[in-house]
Amino acid sequence: MHHPPPAPAPSDGAGTALTQGLKGRQITMISIGGVIGAGLFVGSSTAVAAAGPAVLISFLLAATLVVLVMQMLGEMAVAQPDTGSFSTYADRALGRWAGFSIGWLYWWFYILVIPIEAIAAGEVIAGLTSIPSWIPALAMIALLAGSNLLAVRNYGEFEYWFALLKVVAIVAFLVLGGLAVLGLLPGSDAHGVTNLWSNGGFAPKGGVAVLTGLLTAMFSFQGSEIVTIAAAESAEPKKNIKKAVRAVVWRLGLFYVGSIFVVVSLVPWNSDGLAAGSYQAALDLMNIPGAGRIMDVVLVVAVSSCLNSAIYTASRMAFSLARRKDAPAALATTSASGVPRNAVVASTVIGIAAVVANYLLPSVFTYLIASSGAIALMMYMVIAITQYATRRKGPEPGEVRMWAFPYLTLATIAFIAGVLVLMAVLPGHRLELWLSLALAAVLVCVGVLRQRRHGDRPGSYEATPGAALTGPSARTGPSSR
C-alpha cells in the first residue's frame, strides 16, 4: 500500500515542495567540495602516523570503495532524483524499515557533524582572536543556519565559494609540493621521495597498520553522496548527478591520493611535525612563510563548508523522512521560498544542544560522537544492497550503470562487511562500532514495527515523478524527491 499523500498546502504561503534553486555551477562545486574537509588538511596525519608511507594504499582502497558506491548511487539517482537519495531508494527496494533506519542514522550523523565542525572552527578562531571558543562556534552555526533558512540558493552560493577556496588551496599545495619533490622549490628543506622507504620501509608497521589507516581514510571521504541530495533541487538533476559521478574518480585521485603522496614524500612518517596536521607539516618543511596562518584560514573555510553542508543535508533528510510519514509532519512543510524551515531549525537546535554538551558534559559528547562512528560504512552497505535489489527486480538502468554488475556490487558488500569486522577487532574502534550498531538496531526495530503496523510492503513508497521538481508555485502533491 502507498503512504498517504501529504496534507494540502497551508494558506499562509507555506507548502510541501522544494524548489529548483541550485544552479549548475553550484552543484559542480558542491560535488567537488563535498569530500574536502578538515579530514584531508589535518586528520590525514593520523592515518600517516598509523601506517607510514603505506597509507597511500589505505587511501587508494578507500577511494576505490567510494568510487564504486557513488557509481551505484548514481545509477539509482539518475533514474529518479530524490531529496531522500539512498534512504528513499532503500524504502522502495528493501522496505519501509530500511529507508526509515538509514534515513534517521544519516540524519544523526550530520546532526553530530554540526557541533564537530562548529567546535573546530571556534577553536581556530579563538586561537587567532583570544576570545572564548564557544562564542565563534555558536556564531558560525547561527550564521550558516540563518543563510539556509532564507533560500536554498544561499546554501549553494556559500558552498560554491567555500569549495572554490578549498580547491584553490589544494591545487596550490599540489603545485608547491610537486616542485619540492622535484627539487625545484627554492628554500625547501625537503625534496625527493626517499621518505617513502628510508624510515623503516614502505610499510614500517606492517599490513595490519594499512587496514588501520584505511578506517581513518574512509571516514575522510564522507560527503560525496551529498550531491545526489542537492541535485534534486536543481533545474537539471539528472545531468548534474551524471557530471558529479563522472568527476568523483579524478577528484578523489587528485585531491586525496595526490596530497597524501606529497606529504609522505616530503615528511618522514614518524616526524613530530605531523602533530600539527599533514598539510602544515609539509608546508613547514617547504619553508612557506606564514604556513600556520595560511592553514588556519584554510581550516576555517573547510569546517565552515562542512558545517554549511551538515545543516543543509540533515534538514533535507528530515524533510524527506517527513514526506514519507517517518518523521513529524511539521518537518515536511516548506516556506514560500521552498525551504523546509522547520527541518532546518529542528536540526540546528539539536546541533547547538550537542555543542553545549561538549562544553558542559564532555564525556556525554564523546559517546554521542562515537555513536556515529560506523554510520558512513552502514550507509555504503545500504547503498550497495539497495542497488543490487533494485537492479535485480527493476528495469535496466539508463544513462549511468554500475560496472560489472553484480560482481563488483557483491565484492563491495563483502569489502564493507570486512571493514566492519576489522572495526570489531581493532580496540581503537570497538566503541564506535558497538554504539553505532546499537543505535542502528533500535532504529531497525522501530522501522520494522512501523512497517508491520501500516502493512507496508517493500517498494510501497512511490514518489510522483516531477511533483517536487517544479518552481516555487508548486506547493502541493507528493514529492518526486
N, C-alpha and C positions, 0 to 999 in steps of 0.2 A: 504494500500500500504506500501511497505517496504521503510525504509530510504535508500537513495542512498549509495552505498558502499564507503569506504574511497578511496582517491586517491592512485595511485600506489606509492610504496616506492621511495623516492628520491635516487639519485645515489651516495650520499656522505656518505653512511653508515647508515643514519638515516632511520627510518621506522615508522610503526604504531602498533607494537606489544610489549607487555611487556614480561618479561622472568620469568622463574621459579627459581628465585634467592634466595628465602627464604627457610631455612631448617626447618625440623620438630621441632627441639628444639627451634628455634627462634619463630615459630608460637605459640608454647606452652606458652612461656614466654610473648609474645605479648597478648595472651588471658588472662593470669593471671594478667599482669601489666596494662592492658587497663583501669581498673576502679580504680586503686590506684594512686591518685593524692593528691595535697595539700588539697582537699576537705575532705579527711579522716584524715590527720595528723593535720590540723589546722581548716578548715572550719566547721567540725562537731561540734566544740564548740558552734557555733551559734545555731545549732539545739538543743543542750543540754540546753543552756540557755533559749531557747524559750519554750521548752516542759517539761523540767525536766527529771526525770528518765523514764517517759512515752515516751521519744524519742526512746526507744527500739521498741515500737510499730510502730513509724514512719519509722524506718529503716527496720523493718520486712515487712511492707506494700510495701515500695519502692523496696526492694529486691525481693519480690514476683512478682511485676509488671515486673521488668527487666528479671526475670527468664522466665515468660510467653512470653514476647516479644522475647527473644532470642530463645525460642523453636520454635516460629512461623517463625522467620527469618532463623533459622537453617533448618527448613523444606524446605524452598524455596532455600536456598543457597546450600544445599547438592544436591538438584535436578539439579541445574545449577549454579556452582560457577561463579561469575562475579565481576569484579573490581567495578562496579557501585552499587553492592549489592541491597539494598532495592529501590534505585532510578530506577534501571533497571527493577526490578520486578514490580514496580508501573507503569512504562511505558507500560509494556506488559499487565498487568491485568486491569488497570484503564484508560489508555490513555496517550498519549504523554504529555499532560498538567500536569499530576500528577508526572511523572518522572522528567520533567523539573523543576517543582516548588520545590519538596522536595530535588532534587539534588542541586539546587542553594542555597536553605535555609541551607542545611547541609554544603555546601562549605563555606558559610558566617559564620556559627557557628565556624568552625575550623579556618577560617581566623582570627577571633577575639580571639580564644584560643592562637594563636601565640603571640600577644602582652601581653595578660594577664599573660601567663607563663613566658615570657621573662622579663617583669617588675618585677614579683615576684622574679625571680632568681637574677635580678640586684640589688634589694633592700637587699636581704640576703647577696650577695657577697659584696656589698658596706658597709654593716654593719661590715663585717669581715675585710675589707681592707681599708676603709675610702676613696675610690675613688667614683666619681660620678656614681650613679646607672645606668644612660643611657649607659655608656661605656660597662659594662658587659652584659647588656640587649641586645645591638646590637651585641656584640661579640658572645654571645650564639646563636643568630639567624644565624649569618654568619657561625659559626662552624657546626651547625646541618644541615643547608641548603646545605652547601658545601658537607657534607657527603651524603646527599640524592641525590645530583646531580651525584655522581660518579657511584653508583650501588645500587640496592635495598638491596643487602646483607649487605651493610654498615648500612642502617636503621635497618635491622634485628639484626645486631650484637650489635649496640648501645642499641637497645631496650632490647635485651637479658640481657645485663649486668645491665642496669638501673632497669629492672623488678626484676632481681635476688637480687639486693641490697635492693630494696623496700620490697621484700618478707622476706629477712633475718631480716630487721628492724622490720617488723610487727610480725614475729614469736618470735623474742627476746622480743618485748613488751608484747606479749601474755603470754610468759613464766614468765617474771618478774611480770606482773600483776596478773597472776594466783597464783604465790607464795605469793604475797602481800595480795590478797583476802583471802587466806587460813591461813595467819599469819605466813608464813614460810620464809619471806624475812627479813633478819637481817637489822636493822636500819630503816625500813619503818615506816613512821608516819601514815600510813593508812592501814587498814585491814578490812576484813569482807564485808558484803553487806548491812549494816544498812542505808547507804545513799540512798538506793532505796526507802525508805519510811519515813525517820526521819526528812526531811526538808520540811514539808508541805504535805507529802503524795507522792504516786507514780505519780500522775498527778496534781501537785500543781497549774497549770494554767488552768486546765480543758481540756475537749475533743477537743475544737477548737484549742488549742495550739498544740495538737498532729498532727492536719492537717497542721498547720504552719510548724512544724518540718518536716513533710512529704515532703514539697516542697524543703527544703534545702537538705534533704536526697536524694531525687530523682535526683537532678542535680549532686550530688556527684557520682552517678553511671554511668554517661555518659561515654562511651568509650568501653563498651562490644562489640558493633557491629563492631568495627574496625577489629576484627579477620576475619570476613567474607569478608572484602575487601582485607586484606593482604593474606589470604589463597589462593586467586586466583593467587598469584604469587609464589606458592609453587608447588612442584612436585606432591603432593597428596592432592589437595584442599579438596576433599570430606572427606577424612579420618581426616584431620586436623580440619575441621569445626565440624564434629561429636564429636571429642575429646573435643573441646572447649565448645560446647554446654553442654556436659555432666558435664564438670567441673564447669560451672557457678554457680550451686547451692551451692556446698561446698565452692567455692571461696568467694561468697558474704556472706554466713553464717559465715564462719570462720573469714575472714578479717574484714568485716564491723560490723556485729552484735556482734561478739566476742570482737572486740576492743571497741565498744561503751559500752558493758556490763562492761568491766574492768574500763572504765573511770567513768561511773555513779555510780559504786560500790565504787570506791576509792575517787572520787572528789565530794563534795557537788555541786548540780546543780547550786546553786547561788553563788559559790565561785568566788572571783575576779581573782583567778589564771587562770580561763578559758580564760581570755582575751588573754593570750599568746598562746593559742591553746590547744586542748583536750589532745593530747599526752604529751606535755610538762608539763601541769598541773599535770597529773598523775605521770610522772617521777619525778617531783619536790617533790611530797608527798612521793614517794618511796625513796627519798634521793639518787637518782642515780647521782654519780659525773659527772659534765660536761654535764648535761641534755640539757642545752641550746645549747651548741656547737654541741652536737650529733644531735639535731633536725634541726639545721641549715644545717648540711651536708645532712641529710635525705631529707629536703625540697628542696635543690638544685638538688639532684638526682631526686626527684619526679617531679618537674616542668620541668627539662630538658627532662625527659621521655615524659611528656605530650606535650612539645614543639616539640620534635622529631616526635611524632605521629601526631601532628597537621599539620606539614609541609607535611608529607607523605600522610595523609588522604585527605587534601584539594587538593593536586596535583592529586591524583588518581581519586577523584570525578570530578575534572575539566577535566581530560583526558577522563573519561567515558562519560561525557556530550558532549565533542567534538566529540567523536566517533559516538555519536547519532545525530550529527549535531545540538546540542543545545548549543554549545559554539564555539568560534572561532576555525577554523580548525587547526591553528598552535599549539593549545594545545593538539592535538591528535597525534603529531609526537613524536617519541622516538629516543634516541641516539643509537649508535651502541651497547651499553651495555643494551639496553632495558629500559632506564629511560626516562620518559616524562619530559625532562628538561625544556621545555617552560612552562609547567604547574607548575613545582616546582618553577621556577624563578618568574612567574607571581604571584603565591600565596604568596611567600616570600616577594616580593616587596610591595604588598598591606599590608601584616602584618607589615612590617617595617614602612610604612606610618602611620599605626594605633599607633605604638609605639611613633612616632614623635608627633602625635596628642595628645597623653596622656601628653606629657611634655609641648607642646606649647598651646594646646586647650583642657584642661582637661574637660570642660563642654561638648564639642562635643564628646569626647571619652566616657563620661558617657552615652550619648544617643546611641552611637554605641553599647556599651556593652548591654544596655537594650534591643536593637532590637533583640538580640539573646536569650533573657531570656526564651522564651517558645518553642524554636525550638526543644529541646530534646523531649518534650511532643508531638509536632506535628509529629516528626519522629516516635515515638512509635505508634501514632494513624495511620499513613500511613502504617506502617508495619502490624498492626493488620487488617486494612481494606483490604490491598493487599492480605494478606494470606487468608482472608475469600473469597475474589473474586476469587483468584487463585484456591482454593480448590473446590469452587462451580462449576467452569466451566472446570477445568482441570482434568488430570488423577489422580488416587490415589497416594499420596506421597510414597516415598520409605523408606529409612532407618531411617529417622527422621520424626516423626509425631507429630503434635500438640495434646496435651491431650484433651480428652472430647470435640472434635470439634462437633458442632460450639459453644457450650455453654460457654466454657472458653474464646474463642475468642471474643464473643459478650460481655461477662462480662468485659473483659479487655478494650474494646472500651468504654463501659459505664463508667468504673472507670476513664479512662483518661479524658473523657468529664467532669466528675465530678470535677477532679482536675483543669481543665481549668476554670470551673465556680468558683472554690474556689479562683483562682488567680484573677478573676474579682472582687470578694467580698473583699478580703483582701487588704487593702490600700498599703501595702508594695510591692505588686507585680503587681499592676494595670498597671503601666507604661511599665513594661516588656511585659505584655500580649498584650496591645494595639499596641505597636510598632512592636512586632513580628507578630501580626495579620495583621497589615497594610502592612508590608513587604511581608507576605505570599499572601495577596490579590493582590498586584501588580504583583507578580510572577505568580499567578494563571491566572490572566487576560492575561498576555503576553503569557503564555503557551497555553491557550485556543485559542487565536488569531493565534498562530503558527500552532496549530493542524488544525484549520479550513482552514488556508491558504494552507497548504500542503495536506489537505484531509486525514489526518491520522485518523485511527480508533483505538479504544482500542486494545492493543496487536499487533500494527503494527510493532513494533521494535522486530525483532528476531535476535539474535546473531547466528553465525555459530558455532556449537559445536566444540570445540577443536582448533579453529583457532588461539587463542592467548594463548593457554596453552602449547606452544611449546618452544623450545630453542631459543637462540639469533639469529639463522639464519632465523627464521620465521619473516618476516618483512612486509608481505602484506596480504591482505584479511581481512574481517570483524573479529572483536574480539569476542570471546565467552564469554568475561567477561564484 
